[in-house]
Amino acid sequence: MSIVYGINPVLEALKSSGSRIERICVERGQGNPRIREIIELGRRKQVPLSFEERAWLDRRSEGERHQGVLCYLSEMGTLSAEEIIDQAADPGLVLVLDGIEDPRNLGAILRSAEVAAADGVFIPRRRSSGLTPVAVKSSAGAAAHVKVSRVVNIARLLDLLRDRGYWIAGIDEKAGRPLWEADFRVAMALVLGNEGSGLHRLVQEKCDYLAGIPVRGTLRSYNVSVAAGIVLYEVLRQRHTREAFRR
């Protein structure tokens, strides 16, 4: 069982997966209209509801900002790699996260993936943040919508994606090819590395090419979650015409 806290994450979880919510807990005396919306929606879906003291919510959220509401979820469902690939749109777009350890970065990447309508996100089972309460809250509700797969071996996953027709693009700050020179109009797997060490050597070798985001400041790289948003925007820019954005 996991805990999701904060107004947006609880509301999104309730809208998308009410059957997985085991209980909603609200701070006593809360008058926020958006929390009232959560209460009313929860009652319509017959989700158990309790009213608790603020100190109780503080303990359950381990000091994180809960905004007066949290809920208990049965384990967030994940899919197999094959299920995500089989359900992907044409051309496919997936993200492969090679060891993202900060749950806030993971949550922010999930949010960008959802906004860009990515078909799925692959996360290693080991040495990586999972779908923790912090990651779910940082996703601002996106974790309830994005298809996620926990995989044992990233290198094997990349082989599978290539066999299924995907091009593998490693996003690396040292790459000689700037982002906009890559062709993202085909089925793409975007690989993002660890916050400190970047892509592992074997993962780099499995990529068809590396692409980078040029920088001009003293710092030589973007935060990985910011980089994910920039890359996903470039994918959308290449795949959609100006007229499509107007619609």
C-alpha positions in Angstrom: 0.0 0.0 0.0 1.3 3.5 -0.8 0.3 7.0 0.4 -0.5 9.8 -2.0 -0.8 13.3 -0.5 -1.6 16.8 -1.8 -4.8 18.1 -3.5 -3.8 17.6 -7.1 -2.3 14.1 -6.7 -5.3 12.8 -4.6 -7.8 14.3 -7.0 -6.1 12.8 -10.0 -5.8 9.4 -8.4 -9.5 9.6 -7.5 -10.5 10.5 -11.0 -8.4 7.9 -12.7 -8.3 5.0 -10.3 -11.0 5.3 -7.7 -11.2 1.5 -7.3 -7.6 1.4 -6.1 -8.1 4.1 -3.4 -8.7 2.3 -0.1 -9.3 5.4 2.1 -9.2 9.2 1.9 -8.1 11.2 5.0 -8.9 14.8 5.3 -7.7 17.4 7.9 -10.5 18.3 10.3 -12.1 21.7 9.7 -10.7 22.0 6.1 -12.8 24.5 4.1 -10.8 24.4 0.9 -13.3 24.1 -2.0 -11.0 21.7 -3.9 -10.9 19.4 -0.9 -14.6 19.6 -0.7 -14.6 18.4 -4.4 -12.4 15.4 -3.3 -14.8 14.6 -0.5 -17.9 14.7 -2.8 -16.2 12.7 -5.5 -15.0 10.1 -3.0 -18.5 9.7 -1.6 -19.9 9.3 -5.1 -17.4 6.5 -5.7 -18.1 5.1 -2.2 -14.5 5.4 -1.1 -14.1 5.3 2.7 -13.4 8.7 4.2 -12.0 9.8 7.6 -11.3 13.2 9.2 -8.1 13.5 11.1 -6.1 16.0 13.1 -3.3 17.9 11.2 -0.6 16.3 13.3 -1.8 12.8 12.2 -1.5 13.8 8.5 1.9 15.3 9.2 3.1 12.0 10.6 1.7 10.0 7.7 3.2 12.3 5.1 6.6 12.3 6.9 6.7 16.1 7.1 6.0 16.7 3.4 3.4 19.3 2.4 0.1 17.4 2.3 -2.3 20.4 1.9 -4.8 18.8 4.3 -5.5 15.6 2.4 -4.0 12.2 1.6 -5.2 8.8 0.5 -4.1 5.2 0.7 -3.7 3.4 -2.6 -3.3 -0.3 -3.2 0.1 -0.7 -5.0 0.3 1.4 -8.1 0.0 -0.8 -11.1 2.8 -1.2 -13.6 2.8 -2.9 -17.0 5.3 -5.2 -18.7 7.6 -3.8 -21.3 5.7 -5.7 -24.0 2.4 -4.3 -22.8 3.5 -0.7 -23.1 5.0 -1.4 -26.6 1.9 -3.2 -27.8 -0.3 -0.3 -26.7 1.8 2.5 -28.1 0.5 4.9 -30.7 2.2 5.3 -34.1 4.9 6.5 -34.1 5.7 5.4 -30.6 7.4 7.6 -27.9 8.8 6.1 -24.7 11.2 7.3 -22.0 13.9 5.0 -20.5 15.3 6.3 -17.2 18.8 5.0 -16.6 19.0 5.3 -12.8 17.1 8.5 -11.8 17.5 8.5 -8.0 15.7 11.6 -6.9 11.9 10.9 -6.6 11.2 14.6 -7.3 13.0 14.3 -10.6 11.1 11.2 -11.4 7.8 12.9 -10.6 8.7 15.9 -12.8 9.6 13.6 -15.7 6.3 11.7 -15.3 4.5 15.0 -15.5 6.4 16.0 -18.7 5.8 12.5 -20.2 2.0 12.8 -19.6 1.8 16.3 -21.0 3.7 15.1 -24.2 1.4 12.0 -24.4 4.4 9.6 -24.2 3.3 6.0 -24.5 5.2 4.9 -21.4 8.1 5.3 -19.0 10.6 2.5 -18.1 12.3 2.5 -14.7 14.9 0.0 -13.5 14.0 -2.1 -10.6 17.3 -1.5 -8.8 19.3 1.7 -8.1 16.4 4.0 -9.1 13.6 5.8 -7.4 10.3 4.1 -7.5 6.8 5.4 -7.5 7.1 6.7 -3.9 4.7 9.2 -2.4 7.2 12.0 -3.1 7.5 11.0 -6.7 3.7 10.7 -7.1 3.2 14.2 -5.5 5.9 15.8 -7.6 4.1 14.5 -10.7 1.1 16.7 -9.9 -1.3 13.9 -10.7 0.5 12.6 -13.8 1.5 9.3 -12.1 -2.1 8.3 -12.2 -2.1 8.5 -16.0 1.3 7.5 -17.3 2.0 3.9 -18.1 5.1 2.7 -16.2 7.1 -0.4 -16.4 9.8 -1.6 -13.9 12.4 -3.5 -15.8 15.3 -5.7 -14.6 17.8 -4.9 -17.3 17.9 -1.6 -19.3 20.3 -3.0 -21.9 17.9 -5.9 -22.7 15.0 -3.5 -22.8 16.8 -1.4 -25.5 17.4 -4.5 -27.5 13.7 -5.3 -27.3 12.7 -1.8 -28.3 15.1 -1.9 -31.3 13.6 -5.2 -32.4 10.2 -3.6 -32.3 11.2 -0.8 -34.6 12.3 1.9 -32.2 15.3 4.2 -32.6 17.3 4.7 -29.4 18.4 8.2 -28.6 20.6 8.8 -25.6 20.4 12.3 -24.2 23.9 13.2 -23.2 25.4 16.7 -22.4 28.7 15.7 -24.1 27.1 14.6 -27.4 28.3 16.4 -30.5 24.9 16.3 -32.2 22.5 19.0 -31.0 19.0 18.0 -30.2 17.4 19.6 -33.2 19.5 17.6 -35.7 18.0 14.3 -34.6 14.9 13.0 -36.4 12.2 12.4 -33.8 9.4 11.8 -36.2 10.0 8.0 -36.1 9.3 5.6 -33.2 11.6 6.9 -30.5 13.0 5.7 -27.1 14.6 8.6 -25.3 17.2 7.5 -22.7 18.0 9.8 -19.8 20.8 9.1 -17.3 21.5 9.4 -13.7 21.6 12.9 -12.1 25.3 12.7 -11.4 26.9 10.2 -13.6 24.7 10.3 -16.7 24.2 7.3 -18.9 26.0 4.1 -18.0 28.6 2.9 -20.5 26.7 -0.2 -21.6 23.5 1.8 -22.0 25.4 4.4 -24.1 26.7 1.7 -26.3 23.2 0.3 -26.9 22.0 3.7 -28.2 21.8 4.4 -31.9 23.1 7.9 -31.3 23.5 10.5 -28.6 22.0 14.0 -28.7 22.7 16.9 -26.4 21.1 20.2 -25.4 23.6 23.0 -26.0 24.4 25.2 -22.9 25.9 28.6 -22.7 26.2 29.3 -19.0 28.8 28.4 -16.4 26.9 25.3 -15.4 27.4 22.6 -18.1 24.1 20.7 -17.9 20.4 21.0 -17.2 18.6 19.2 -14.3 17.5 15.8 -15.8 13.8 16.6 -15.3 14.3 19.9 -17.2 16.2 18.1 -19.9 13.3 15.6 -20.3 10.9 18.5 -20.8 13.1 20.1 -23.4 13.6 16.9 -25.4 9.9 16.1 -25.3 9.0 19.5 -26.6 11.4 19.0 -29.5 9.7 15.7 -30.3 6.3 17.5 -30.3 7.7 20.3 -32.4 9.0 17.9 -35.1 5.9 15.8 -35.1 3.2 18.5 -35.2 2.7 21.3 -37.6 1.8 24.8 -36.5 -1.8 24.2 -37.7 -2.0 21.2 -35.4 -1.0 23.4 -32.4 -3.6 26.0 -33.3 -6.3 23.3 -33.0 
